Amino acid sequence: MDLHKEGDTGSAKQKKVKIVFVIGGPGSGKGTQCKRIAQQFGYTHLSVGEILRQETSSGSETGHMVQKIMKEGKLVPSDVTVRLLQQAMQGIDNDKFLIDGFPRDEENVKAFEDLTKMEPEFVLYLDCPQDEMEKRLLSRNEGREDDNIETIRKRLKVFVESTLPTIEYYESKGKIRKVDAGKSIDEVFESIKVIFSPGKDNKMPPSKHKCKCLIL
């Protein structure tokens, strides 16, 4: 991956990084847990959604393109998303990154591997029951148009159809670390701490079973 720092002489020094993807349905608690992980274990938390929003407000040519695509309700091309992630990591003096809400689909996976020549150290999967995610999203209703039951169920359906195949892909490579995200915030974090604690051998053999899909 072309993550490097430019020295005074202009020579590029390779920057080796550790990347952890954090995947979970809407309402699974990704943002909340990522903040805790970042604080306790020294990771930089990067939210793909936030990176895209920052780019749209930057006034850049890419930002205008991203804004137009998002207004049309379409997905931002995977190569654009990955390049923005690379830029974000290059500008941060850290070698450990939590990438929240990525990859969203198999195209994201392919673009990330093709462009960065890297794979995540592992993928943290916050596995949360559908009824619990619905309850959380409805209870946080702050007047957002997408916080109604019909829209929430559509978002959950997209997650099942697009994201779960990527979970199965990483599970086949022994990279999935699944936690029960239906519990309280503190209980979920206790499970996560075991995964991130130094000295723990968290490598898992490929599962013989496919990930449990949400039934919508």
PyMOL commands that place a pseudoatom at each C-alpha (Angstrom):
pseudoatom trace, name=CA, resn=MET, resi=1, chain=A, elem=C, hetatm=0, pos=[0.000, 0.000, 0.000]
pseudoatom trace, name=CA, resn=ASP, resi=2, chain=A, elem=C, hetatm=0, pos=[1.322, 3.424, -0.875]
pseudoatom trace, name=CA, resn=LEU, resi=3, chain=A, elem=C, hetatm=0, pos=[1.043, 4.759, 2.643]
pseudoatom trace, name=CA, resn=HIS, resi=4, chain=A, elem=C, hetatm=0, pos=[4.240, 6.685, 3.273]
pseudoatom trace, name=CA, resn=LYS, resi=5, chain=A, elem=C, hetatm=0, pos=[5.661, 9.798, 4.776]
pseudoatom trace, name=CA, resn=GLU, resi=6, chain=A, elem=C, hetatm=0, pos=[7.734, 12.215, 2.746]
pseudoatom trace, name=CA, resn=GLY, resi=7, chain=A, elem=C, hetatm=0, pos=[11.055, 12.975, 4.387]
pseudoatom trace, name=CA, resn=ASP, resi=8, chain=A, elem=C, hetatm=0, pos=[13.006, 16.229, 4.038]
pseudoatom trace, name=CA, resn=THR, resi=9, chain=A, elem=C, hetatm=0, pos=[14.935, 14.715, 1.154]
pseudoatom trace, name=CA, resn=GLY, resi=10, chain=A, elem=C, hetatm=0, pos=[11.739, 13.849, -0.674]
pseudoatom trace, name=CA, resn=SER, resi=11, chain=A, elem=C, hetatm=0, pos=[12.314, 10.131, -0.349]
pseudoatom trace, name=CA, resn=ALA, resi=12, chain=A, elem=C, hetatm=0, pos=[9.337, 8.011, 0.505]
pseudoatom trace, name=CA, resn=LYS, resi=13, chain=A, elem=C, hetatm=0, pos=[9.473, 5.831, 3.584]
pseudoatom trace, name=CA, resn=GLN, resi=14, chain=A, elem=C, hetatm=0, pos=[7.109, 2.876, 3.683]
pseudoatom trace, name=CA, resn=LYS, resi=15, chain=A, elem=C, hetatm=0, pos=[4.465, 3.184, 6.356]
pseudoatom trace, name=CA, resn=LYS, resi=16, chain=A, elem=C, hetatm=0, pos=[3.274, -0.207, 7.517]
pseudoatom trace, name=CA, resn=VAL, resi=17, chain=A, elem=C, hetatm=0, pos=[-0.179, -0.093, 8.981]
pseudoatom trace, name=CA, resn=LYS, resi=18, chain=A, elem=C, hetatm=0, pos=[-2.563, -2.384, 10.841]
pseudoatom trace, name=CA, resn=ILE, resi=19, chain=A, elem=C, hetatm=0, pos=[-6.138, -2.167, 9.624]
pseudoatom trace, name=CA, resn=VAL, resi=20, chain=A, elem=C, hetatm=0, pos=[-9.268, -3.521, 11.296]
pseudoatom trace, name=CA, resn=PHE, resi=21, chain=A, elem=C, hetatm=0, pos=[-12.623, -3.327, 9.509]
pseudoatom trace, name=CA, resn=VAL, resi=22, chain=A, elem=C, hetatm=0, pos=[-15.690, -2.881, 11.724]
pseudoatom trace, name=CA, resn=ILE, resi=23, chain=A, elem=C, hetatm=0, pos=[-18.897, -4.237, 10.214]
pseudoatom trace, name=CA, resn=GLY, resi=24, chain=A, elem=C, hetatm=0, pos=[-22.421, -4.383, 11.570]
pseudoatom trace, name=CA, resn=GLY, resi=25, chain=A, elem=C, hetatm=0, pos=[-25.962, -3.503, 10.613]
pseudoatom trace, name=CA, resn=PRO, resi=26, chain=A, elem=C, hetatm=0, pos=[-27.448, -0.038, 11.210]
pseudoatom trace, name=CA, resn=GLY, resi=27, chain=A, elem=C, hetatm=0, pos=[-27.974, 0.316, 14.938]
pseudoatom trace, name=CA, resn=SER, resi=28, chain=A, elem=C, hetatm=0, pos=[-25.441, -2.360, 15.879]
pseudoatom trace, name=CA, resn=GLY, resi=29, chain=A, elem=C, hetatm=0, pos=[-23.311, 0.168, 17.784]
pseudoatom trace, name=CA, resn=LYS, resi=30, chain=A, elem=C, hetatm=0, pos=[-20.294, 0.465, 15.460]
pseudoatom trace, name=CA, resn=GLY, resi=31, chain=A, elem=C, hetatm=0, pos=[-19.593, 4.130, 16.161]
pseudoatom trace, name=CA, resn=THR, resi=32, chain=A, elem=C, hetatm=0, pos=[-19.985, 3.794, 19.918]
pseudoatom trace, name=CA, resn=GLN, resi=33, chain=A, elem=C, hetatm=0, pos=[-17.671, 0.790, 20.173]
pseudoatom trace, name=CA, resn=CYS, resi=34, chain=A, elem=C, hetatm=0, pos=[-15.101, 2.241, 17.758]
pseudoatom trace, name=CA, resn=LYS, resi=35, chain=A, elem=C, hetatm=0, pos=[-14.704, 5.305, 19.977]
pseudoatom trace, name=CA, resn=ARG, resi=36, chain=A, elem=C, hetatm=0, pos=[-13.995, 3.058, 22.960]
pseudoatom trace, name=CA, resn=ILE, resi=37, chain=A, elem=C, hetatm=0, pos=[-11.564, 0.844, 21.036]
pseudoatom trace, name=CA, resn=ALA, resi=38, chain=A, elem=C, hetatm=0, pos=[-9.709, 3.887, 19.701]
pseudoatom trace, name=CA, resn=GLN, resi=39, chain=A, elem=C, hetatm=0, pos=[-9.373, 5.386, 23.173]
pseudoatom trace, name=CA, resn=GLN, resi=40, chain=A, elem=C, hetatm=0, pos=[-8.236, 2.210, 24.951]
pseudoatom trace, name=CA, resn=PHE, resi=41, chain=A, elem=C, hetatm=0, pos=[-6.077, 0.567, 22.283]
pseudoatom trace, name=CA, resn=GLY, resi=42, chain=A, elem=C, hetatm=0, pos=[-4.590, 3.516, 20.413]
pseudoatom trace, name=CA, resn=TYR, resi=43, chain=A, elem=C, hetatm=0, pos=[-6.341, 3.118, 17.083]
pseudoatom trace, name=CA, resn=THR, resi=44, chain=A, elem=C, hetatm=0, pos=[-7.431, 5.947, 14.820]
pseudoatom trace, name=CA, resn=HIS, resi=45, chain=A, elem=C, hetatm=0, pos=[-11.149, 5.646, 14.057]
pseudoatom trace, name=CA, resn=LEU, resi=46, chain=A, elem=C, hetatm=0, pos=[-12.079, 6.409, 10.454]
pseudoatom trace, name=CA, resn=SER, resi=47, chain=A, elem=C, hetatm=0, pos=[-15.748, 6.500, 9.489]
pseudoatom trace, name=CA, resn=VAL, resi=48, chain=A, elem=C, hetatm=0, pos=[-16.280, 6.063, 5.750]
pseudoatom trace, name=CA, resn=GLY, resi=49, chain=A, elem=C, hetatm=0, pos=[-19.511, 8.035, 5.939]
pseudoatom trace, name=CA, resn=GLU, resi=50, chain=A, elem=C, hetatm=0, pos=[-17.768, 10.929, 7.676]
pseudoatom trace, name=CA, resn=ILE, resi=51, chain=A, elem=C, hetatm=0, pos=[-14.871, 10.886, 5.172]
pseudoatom trace, name=CA, resn=LEU, resi=52, chain=A, elem=C, hetatm=0, pos=[-17.334, 11.141, 2.283]
pseudoatom trace, name=CA, resn=ARG, resi=53, chain=A, elem=C, hetatm=0, pos=[-19.226, 13.980, 3.991]
pseudoatom trace, name=CA, resn=GLN, resi=54, chain=A, elem=C, hetatm=0, pos=[-15.977, 15.881, 4.610]
pseudoatom trace, name=CA, resn=GLU, resi=55, chain=A, elem=C, hetatm=0, pos=[-14.993, 15.490, 0.971]
pseudoatom trace, name=CA, resn=THR, resi=56, chain=A, elem=C, hetatm=0, pos=[-18.330, 16.872, -0.238]
pseudoatom trace, name=CA, resn=SER, resi=57, chain=A, elem=C, hetatm=0, pos=[-17.870, 19.979, 1.925]
pseudoatom trace, name=CA, resn=SER, resi=58, chain=A, elem=C, hetatm=0, pos=[-14.258, 20.519, 0.840]
pseudoatom trace, name=CA, resn=GLY, resi=59, chain=A, elem=C, hetatm=0, pos=[-15.181, 22.051, -2.500]
pseudoatom trace, name=CA, resn=SER, resi=60, chain=A, elem=C, hetatm=0, pos=[-12.867, 19.678, -4.361]
pseudoatom trace, name=CA, resn=GLU, resi=61, chain=A, elem=C, hetatm=0, pos=[-13.661, 18.215, -7.763]
pseudoatom trace, name=CA, resn=THR, resi=62, chain=A, elem=C, hetatm=0, pos=[-13.975, 14.772, -6.165]
pseudoatom trace, name=CA, resn=GLY, resi=63, chain=A, elem=C, hetatm=0, pos=[-16.232, 16.256, -3.498]
pseudoatom trace, name=CA, resn=HIS, resi=64, chain=A, elem=C, hetatm=0, pos=[-18.607, 17.690, -6.086]
pseudoatom trace, name=CA, resn=MET, resi=65, chain=A, elem=C, hetatm=0, pos=[-18.714, 14.315, -7.833]
pseudoatom trace, name=CA, resn=VAL, resi=66, chain=A, elem=C, hetatm=0, pos=[-19.400, 12.460, -4.574]
pseudoatom trace, name=CA, resn=GLN, resi=67, chain=A, elem=C, hetatm=0, pos=[-22.125, 14.920, -3.619]
pseudoatom trace, name=CA, resn=LYS, resi=68, chain=A, elem=C, hetatm=0, pos=[-23.860, 14.500, -6.996]
pseudoatom trace, name=CA, resn=ILE, resi=69, chain=A, elem=C, hetatm=0, pos=[-23.748, 10.707, -6.711]
pseudoatom trace, name=CA, resn=MET, resi=70, chain=A, elem=C, hetatm=0, pos=[-25.104, 10.710, -3.161]
pseudoatom trace, name=CA, resn=LYS, resi=71, chain=A, elem=C, hetatm=0, pos=[-27.912, 13.133, -4.078]
pseudoatom trace, name=CA, resn=GLU, resi=72, chain=A, elem=C, hetatm=0, pos=[-28.972, 10.711, -6.786]
pseudoatom trace, name=CA, resn=GLY, resi=73, chain=A, elem=C, hetatm=0, pos=[-29.183, 7.972, -4.165]
pseudoatom trace, name=CA, resn=LYS, resi=74, chain=A, elem=C, hetatm=0, pos=[-26.377, 5.977, -5.749]
pseudoatom trace, name=CA, resn=LEU, resi=75, chain=A, elem=C, hetatm=0, pos=[-23.335, 4.357, -4.138]
pseudoatom trace, name=CA, resn=VAL, resi=76, chain=A, elem=C, hetatm=0, pos=[-20.016, 6.142, -4.433]
pseudoatom trace, name=CA, resn=PRO, resi=77, chain=A, elem=C, hetatm=0, pos=[-17.682, 4.104, -6.693]
pseudoatom trace, name=CA, resn=SER, resi=78, chain=A, elem=C, hetatm=0, pos=[-15.493, 1.767, -4.659]
pseudoatom trace, name=CA, resn=ASP, resi=79, chain=A, elem=C, hetatm=0, pos=[-12.233, 3.076, -6.122]
pseudoatom trace, name=CA, resn=VAL, resi=80, chain=A, elem=C, hetatm=0, pos=[-13.136, 6.628, -5.068]
pseudoatom trace, name=CA, resn=THR, resi=81, chain=A, elem=C, hetatm=0, pos=[-13.981, 5.496, -1.521]
pseudoatom trace, name=CA, resn=VAL, resi=82, chain=A, elem=C, hetatm=0, pos=[-10.750, 3.508, -1.192]
pseudoatom trace, name=CA, resn=ARG, resi=83, chain=A, elem=C, hetatm=0, pos=[-8.598, 6.383, -2.483]
pseudoatom trace, name=CA, resn=LEU, resi=84, chain=A, elem=C, hetatm=0, pos=[-10.211, 8.764, 0.017]
pseudoatom trace, name=CA, resn=LEU, resi=85, chain=A, elem=C, hetatm=0, pos=[-9.477, 6.238, 2.770]
pseudoatom trace, name=CA, resn=GLN, resi=86, chain=A, elem=C, hetatm=0, pos=[-5.847, 6.069, 1.645]
pseudoatom trace, name=CA, resn=GLN, resi=87, chain=A, elem=C, hetatm=0, pos=[-5.572, 9.861, 1.721]
pseudoatom trace, name=CA, resn=ALA, resi=88, chain=A, elem=C, hetatm=0, pos=[-7.067, 9.979, 5.204]
pseudoatom trace, name=CA, resn=MET, resi=89, chain=A, elem=C, hetatm=0, pos=[-4.590, 7.392, 6.515]
pseudoatom trace, name=CA, resn=GLN, resi=90, chain=A, elem=C, hetatm=0, pos=[-1.639, 9.111, 4.876]
pseudoatom trace, name=CA, resn=GLY, resi=91, chain=A, elem=C, hetatm=0, pos=[-2.446, 12.306, 6.738]
pseudoatom trace, name=CA, resn=ILE, resi=92, chain=A, elem=C, hetatm=0, pos=[-2.487, 10.687, 10.177]
pseudoatom trace, name=CA, resn=ASP, resi=93, chain=A, elem=C, hetatm=0, pos=[0.586, 9.867, 12.262]
pseudoatom trace, name=CA, resn=ASN, resi=94, chain=A, elem=C, hetatm=0, pos=[-0.563, 6.454, 13.442]
pseudoatom trace, name=CA, resn=ASP, resi=95, chain=A, elem=C, hetatm=0, pos=[-0.111, 2.893, 12.199]
pseudoatom trace, name=CA, resn=LYS, resi=96, chain=A, elem=C, hetatm=0, pos=[-3.346, 1.405, 13.579]
pseudoatom trace, name=CA, resn=PHE, resi=97, chain=A, elem=C, hetatm=0, pos=[-6.712, 2.147, 11.994]
pseudoatom trace, name=CA, resn=LEU, resi=98, chain=A, elem=C, hetatm=0, pos=[-10.310, 1.143, 12.673]
pseudoatom trace, name=CA, resn=ILE, resi=99, chain=A, elem=C, hetatm=0, pos=[-12.349, 1.553, 9.501]
pseudoatom trace, name=CA, resn=ASP, resi=100, chain=A, elem=C, hetatm=0, pos=[-16.007, 1.839, 10.439]
pseudoatom trace, name=CA, resn=GLY, resi=101, chain=A, elem=C, hetatm=0, pos=[-18.726, 0.867, 7.958]
pseudoatom trace, name=CA, resn=PHE, resi=102, chain=A, elem=C, hetatm=0, pos=[-16.417, -0.641, 5.350]
pseudoatom trace, name=CA, resn=PRO, resi=103, chain=A, elem=C, hetatm=0, pos=[-16.519, -2.722, 3.237]
pseudoatom trace, name=CA, resn=ARG, resi=104, chain=A, elem=C, hetatm=0, pos=[-20.193, -2.398, 2.350]
pseudoatom trace, name=CA, resn=ASP, resi=105, chain=A, elem=C, hetatm=0, pos=[-20.167, -4.941, -0.455]
pseudoatom trace, name=CA, resn=GLU, resi=106, chain=A, elem=C, hetatm=0, pos=[-17.969, -7.319, -2.422]
pseudoatom trace, name=CA, resn=GLU, resi=107, chain=A, elem=C, hetatm=0, pos=[-16.994, -4.566, -4.865]
pseudoatom trace, name=CA, resn=ASN, resi=108, chain=A, elem=C, hetatm=0, pos=[-15.550, -2.593, -1.940]
pseudoatom trace, name=CA, resn=VAL, resi=109, chain=A, elem=C, hetatm=0, pos=[-13.487, -5.636, -0.953]
pseudoatom trace, name=CA, resn=LYS, resi=110, chain=A, elem=C, hetatm=0, pos=[-12.065, -6.078, -4.439]
pseudoatom trace, name=CA, resn=ALA, resi=111, chain=A, elem=C, hetatm=0, pos=[-11.233, -2.384, -4.829]
pseudoatom trace, name=CA, resn=PHE, resi=112, chain=A, elem=C, hetatm=0, pos=[-9.493, -2.277, -1.449]
pseudoatom trace, name=CA, resn=GLU, resi=113, chain=A, elem=C, hetatm=0, pos=[-7.354, -5.330, -2.198]
pseudoatom trace, name=CA, resn=ASP, resi=114, chain=A, elem=C, hetatm=0, pos=[-6.543, -4.204, -5.754]
pseudoatom trace, name=CA, resn=LEU, resi=115, chain=A, elem=C, hetatm=0, pos=[-5.626, -0.620, -4.858]
pseudoatom trace, name=CA, resn=THR, resi=116, chain=A, elem=C, hetatm=0, pos=[-3.876, -1.114, -1.508]
pseudoatom trace, name=CA, resn=LYS, resi=117, chain=A, elem=C, hetatm=0, pos=[-2.447, -4.635, -1.955]
pseudoatom trace, name=CA, resn=MET, resi=118, chain=A, elem=C, hetatm=0, pos=[-3.444, -5.168, 1.669]
pseudoatom trace, name=CA, resn=GLU, resi=119, chain=A, elem=C, hetatm=0, pos=[-5.929, -7.115, 3.732]
pseudoatom trace, name=CA, resn=PRO, resi=120, chain=A, elem=C, hetatm=0, pos=[-7.329, -6.227, 7.147]
pseudoatom trace, name=CA, resn=GLU, resi=121, chain=A, elem=C, hetatm=0, pos=[-5.663, -7.753, 10.185]
pseudoatom trace, name=CA, resn=PHE, resi=122, chain=A, elem=C, hetatm=0, pos=[-9.138, -8.962, 11.050]
pseudoatom trace, name=CA, resn=VAL, resi=123, chain=A, elem=C, hetatm=0, pos=[-12.789, -7.914, 10.720]
pseudoatom trace, name=CA, resn=LEU, resi=124, chain=A, elem=C, hetatm=0, pos=[-14.808, -7.094, 13.829]
pseudoatom trace, name=CA, resn=TYR, resi=125, chain=A, elem=C, hetatm=0, pos=[-18.407, -8.122, 13.188]
pseudoatom trace, name=CA, resn=LEU, resi=126, chain=A, elem=C, hetatm=0, pos=[-21.008, -6.686, 15.551]
pseudoatom trace, name=CA, resn=ASP, resi=127, chain=A, elem=C, hetatm=0, pos=[-23.754, -9.277, 15.237]
pseudoatom trace, name=CA, resn=CYS, resi=128, chain=A, elem=C, hetatm=0, pos=[-27.000, -7.753, 16.456]
pseudoatom trace, name=CA, resn=PRO, resi=129, chain=A, elem=C, hetatm=0, pos=[-30.568, -9.127, 16.195]
pseudoatom trace, name=CA, resn=GLN, resi=130, chain=A, elem=C, hetatm=0, pos=[-32.807, -7.250, 13.793]
pseudoatom trace, name=CA, resn=ASP, resi=131, chain=A, elem=C, hetatm=0, pos=[-35.462, -6.407, 16.387]
pseudoatom trace, name=CA, resn=GLU, resi=132, chain=A, elem=C, hetatm=0, pos=[-32.808, -4.878, 18.661]
pseudoatom trace, name=CA, resn=MET, resi=133, chain=A, elem=C, hetatm=0, pos=[-31.376, -2.752, 15.825]
pseudoatom trace, name=CA, resn=GLU, resi=134, chain=A, elem=C, hetatm=0, pos=[-34.887, -1.574, 14.912]
pseudoatom trace, name=CA, resn=LYS, resi=135, chain=A, elem=C, hetatm=0, pos=[-35.565, -0.643, 18.549]
pseudoatom trace, name=CA, resn=ARG, resi=136, chain=A, elem=C, hetatm=0, pos=[-32.316, 1.308, 18.850]
pseudoatom trace, name=CA, resn=LEU, resi=137, chain=A, elem=C, hetatm=0, pos=[-32.816, 3.202, 15.601]
pseudoatom trace, name=CA, resn=LEU, resi=138, chain=A, elem=C, hetatm=0, pos=[-36.401, 4.123, 16.459]
pseudoatom trace, name=CA, resn=SER, resi=139, chain=A, elem=C, hetatm=0, pos=[-35.487, 5.222, 19.996]
pseudoatom trace, name=CA, resn=ARG, resi=140, chain=A, elem=C, hetatm=0, pos=[-32.768, 7.600, 18.726]
pseudoatom trace, name=CA, resn=ASN, resi=141, chain=A, elem=C, hetatm=0, pos=[-35.246, 9.307, 16.399]
pseudoatom trace, name=CA, resn=GLU, resi=142, chain=A, elem=C, hetatm=0, pos=[-34.085, 12.894, 16.145]
pseudoatom trace, name=CA, resn=GLY, resi=143, chain=A, elem=C, hetatm=0, pos=[-36.368, 13.958, 13.343]
pseudoatom trace, name=CA, resn=ARG, resi=144, chain=A, elem=C, hetatm=0, pos=[-34.275, 12.196, 10.722]
pseudoatom trace, name=CA, resn=GLU, resi=145, chain=A, elem=C, hetatm=0, pos=[-36.267, 11.082, 7.718]
pseudoatom trace, name=CA, resn=ASP, resi=146, chain=A, elem=C, hetatm=0, pos=[-34.524, 7.693, 7.657]
pseudoatom trace, name=CA, resn=ASP, resi=147, chain=A, elem=C, hetatm=0, pos=[-35.464, 6.854, 11.257]
pseudoatom trace, name=CA, resn=ASN, resi=148, chain=A, elem=C, hetatm=0, pos=[-38.849, 5.327, 10.486]
pseudoatom trace, name=CA, resn=ILE, resi=149, chain=A, elem=C, hetatm=0, pos=[-39.650, 1.624, 10.490]
pseudoatom trace, name=CA, resn=GLU, resi=150, chain=A, elem=C, hetatm=0, pos=[-40.107, 1.283, 6.722]
pseudoatom trace, name=CA, resn=THR, resi=151, chain=A, elem=C, hetatm=0, pos=[-36.791, 2.944, 5.893]
pseudoatom trace, name=CA, resn=ILE, resi=152, chain=A, elem=C, hetatm=0, pos=[-34.993, 1.122, 8.692]
pseudoatom trace, name=CA, resn=ARG, resi=153, chain=A, elem=C, hetatm=0, pos=[-36.127, -2.240, 7.340]
pseudoatom trace, name=CA, resn=LYS, resi=154, chain=A, elem=C, hetatm=0, pos=[-34.967, -1.272, 3.855]
pseudoatom trace, name=CA, resn=ARG, resi=155, chain=A, elem=C, hetatm=0, pos=[-31.538, -0.397, 5.275]
pseudoatom trace, name=CA, resn=LEU, resi=156, chain=A, elem=C, hetatm=0, pos=[-31.391, -3.727, 7.095]
pseudoatom trace, name=CA, resn=LYS, resi=157, chain=A, elem=C, hetatm=0, pos=[-32.352, -5.531, 3.892]
pseudoatom trace, name=CA, resn=VAL, resi=158, chain=A, elem=C, hetatm=0, pos=[-29.512, -3.781, 2.024]
pseudoatom trace, name=CA, resn=PHE, resi=159, chain=A, elem=C, hetatm=0, pos=[-27.128, -4.850, 4.787]
pseudoatom trace, name=CA, resn=VAL, resi=160, chain=A, elem=C, hetatm=0, pos=[-28.178, -8.485, 4.474]
pseudoatom trace, name=CA, resn=GLU, resi=161, chain=A, elem=C, hetatm=0, pos=[-27.969, -8.516, 0.685]
pseudoatom trace, name=CA, resn=SER, resi=162, chain=A, elem=C, hetatm=0, pos=[-24.764, -6.501, 0.262]
pseudoatom trace, name=CA, resn=THR, resi=163, chain=A, elem=C, hetatm=0, pos=[-22.645, -6.791, 3.390]
pseudoatom trace, name=CA, resn=LEU, resi=164, chain=A, elem=C, hetatm=0, pos=[-23.206, -10.317, 4.689]
pseudoatom trace, name=CA, resn=PRO, resi=165, chain=A, elem=C, hetatm=0, pos=[-21.540, -11.875, 1.603]
pseudoatom trace, name=CA, resn=THR, resi=166, chain=A, elem=C, hetatm=0, pos=[-18.391, -9.904, 2.505]
pseudoatom trace, name=CA, resn=ILE, resi=167, chain=A, elem=C, hetatm=0, pos=[-18.594, -11.268, 6.046]
pseudoatom trace, name=CA, resn=GLU, resi=168, chain=A, elem=C, hetatm=0, pos=[-18.769, -14.798, 4.652]
pseudoatom trace, name=CA, resn=TYR, resi=169, chain=A, elem=C, hetatm=0, pos=[-15.752, -14.023, 2.436]
pseudoatom trace, name=CA, resn=TYR, resi=170, chain=A, elem=C, hetatm=0, pos=[-13.623, -12.891, 5.387]
pseudoatom trace, name=CA, resn=GLU, resi=171, chain=A, elem=C, hetatm=0, pos=[-14.935, -15.732, 7.532]
pseudoatom trace, name=CA, resn=SER, resi=172, chain=A, elem=C, hetatm=0, pos=[-13.625, -18.202, 4.941]
pseudoatom trace, name=CA, resn=LYS, resi=173, chain=A, elem=C, hetatm=0, pos=[-10.194, -16.574, 5.412]
pseudoatom trace, name=CA, resn=GLY, resi=174, chain=A, elem=C, hetatm=0, pos=[-10.362, -16.898, 9.210]
pseudoatom trace, name=CA, resn=LYS, resi=175, chain=A, elem=C, hetatm=0, pos=[-10.526, -13.131, 9.728]
pseudoatom trace, name=CA, resn=ILE, resi=176, chain=A, elem=C, hetatm=0, pos=[-13.943, -12.651, 11.323]
pseudoatom trace, name=CA, resn=ARG, resi=177, chain=A, elem=C, hetatm=0, pos=[-14.102, -11.822, 15.044]
pseudoatom trace, name=CA, resn=LYS, resi=178, chain=A, elem=C, hetatm=0, pos=[-17.788, -11.862, 15.943]
pseudoatom trace, name=CA, resn=VAL, resi=179, chain=A, elem=C, hetatm=0, pos=[-19.292, -10.420, 19.095]
pseudoatom trace, name=CA, resn=ASP, resi=180, chain=A, elem=C, hetatm=0, pos=[-22.882, -10.392, 20.308]
pseudoatom trace, name=CA, resn=ALA, resi=181, chain=A, elem=C, hetatm=0, pos=[-23.822, -6.743, 19.846]
pseudoatom trace, name=CA, resn=GLY, resi=182, chain=A, elem=C, hetatm=0, pos=[-27.327, -7.236, 21.217]
pseudoatom trace, name=CA, resn=LYS, resi=183, chain=A, elem=C, hetatm=0, pos=[-26.062, -6.832, 24.783]
pseudoatom trace, name=CA, resn=SER, resi=184, chain=A, elem=C, hetatm=0, pos=[-25.424, -3.610, 26.696]
pseudoatom trace, name=CA, resn=ILE, resi=185, chain=A, elem=C, hetatm=0, pos=[-22.679, -1.233, 25.550]
pseudoatom trace, name=CA, resn=ASP, resi=186, chain=A, elem=C, hetatm=0, pos=[-20.423, -2.234, 28.444]
pseudoatom trace, name=CA, resn=GLU, resi=187, chain=A, elem=C, hetatm=0, pos=[-20.971, -5.969, 27.921]
pseudoatom trace, name=CA, resn=VAL, resi=188, chain=A, elem=C, hetatm=0, pos=[-20.219, -5.688, 24.212]
pseudoatom trace, name=CA, resn=PHE, resi=189, chain=A, elem=C, hetatm=0, pos=[-17.022, -3.782, 24.929]
pseudoatom trace, name=CA, resn=GLU, resi=190, chain=A, elem=C, hetatm=0, pos=[-15.883, -6.422, 27.419]
pseudoatom trace, name=CA, resn=SER, resi=191, chain=A, elem=C, hetatm=0, pos=[-16.093, -9.000, 24.602]
pseudoatom trace, name=CA, resn=ILE, resi=192, chain=A, elem=C, hetatm=0, pos=[-14.258, -6.657, 22.243]
pseudoatom trace, name=CA, resn=LYS, resi=193, chain=A, elem=C, hetatm=0, pos=[-11.449, -6.041, 24.759]
pseudoatom trace, name=CA, resn=VAL, resi=194, chain=A, elem=C, hetatm=0, pos=[-10.596, -9.741, 24.722]
pseudoatom trace, name=CA, resn=ILE, resi=195, chain=A, elem=C, hetatm=0, pos=[-10.125, -9.575, 20.931]
pseudoatom trace, name=CA, resn=PHE, resi=196, chain=A, elem=C, hetatm=0, pos=[-7.920, -6.464, 20.993]
pseudoatom trace, name=CA, resn=SER, resi=197, chain=A, elem=C, hetatm=0, pos=[-5.879, -7.254, 24.116]
pseudoatom trace, name=CA, resn=PRO, resi=198, chain=A, elem=C, hetatm=0, pos=[-2.128, -7.528, 23.396]
pseudoatom trace, name=CA, resn=GLY, resi=199, chain=A, elem=C, hetatm=0, pos=[-0.660, -11.000, 23.531]
pseudoatom trace, name=CA, resn=LYS, resi=200, chain=A, elem=C, hetatm=0, pos=[-3.928, -12.723, 22.751]
pseudoatom trace, name=CA, resn=ASP, resi=201, chain=A, elem=C, hetatm=0, pos=[-3.890, -15.275, 19.964]
pseudoatom trace, name=CA, resn=ASN, resi=202, chain=A, elem=C, hetatm=0, pos=[-7.085, -14.296, 18.231]
pseudoatom trace, name=CA, resn=LYS, resi=203, chain=A, elem=C, hetatm=0, pos=[-6.556, -16.237, 15.040]
pseudoatom trace, name=CA, resn=MET, resi=204, chain=A, elem=C, hetatm=0, pos=[-9.543, -18.378, 14.227]
pseudoatom trace, name=CA, resn=PRO, resi=205, chain=A, elem=C, hetatm=0, pos=[-9.806, -21.252, 11.765]
pseudoatom trace, name=CA, resn=PRO, resi=206, chain=A, elem=C, hetatm=0, pos=[-12.229, -20.847, 8.861]
pseudoatom trace, name=CA, resn=SER, resi=207, chain=A, elem=C, hetatm=0, pos=[-15.759, -21.567, 10.015]
pseudoatom trace, name=CA, resn=LYS, resi=208, chain=A, elem=C, hetatm=0, pos=[-17.543, -24.630, 8.740]
pseudoatom trace, name=CA, resn=HIS, resi=209, chain=A, elem=C, hetatm=0, pos=[-20.794, -22.709, 8.905]
pseudoatom trace, name=CA, resn=LYS, resi=210, chain=A, elem=C, hetatm=0, pos=[-21.897, -19.644, 7.034]
pseudoatom trace, name=CA, resn=CYS, resi=211, chain=A, elem=C, hetatm=0, pos=[-22.693, -16.483, 8.925]
pseudoatom trace, name=CA, resn=LYS, resi=212, chain=A, elem=C, hetatm=0, pos=[-26.202, -16.381, 10.285]
pseudoatom trace, name=CA, resn=CYS, resi=213, chain=A, elem=C, hetatm=0, pos=[-28.225, -14.068, 8.044]
pseudoatom trace, name=CA, resn=LEU, resi=214, chain=A, elem=C, hetatm=0, pos=[-30.854, -11.724, 9.374]
pseudoatom trace, name=CA, resn=ILE, resi=215, chain=A, elem=C, hetatm=0, pos=[-34.382, -12.733, 8.467]
pseudoatom trace, name=CA, resn=LEU, resi=216, chain=A, elem=C, hetatm=0, pos=[-36.321, -9.733, 7.221]
for i in range(1, 216): cmd.bond("trace and resi %d" % i, "trace and resi %d" % (i + 1))
show_as sticks, trace
zoom trace
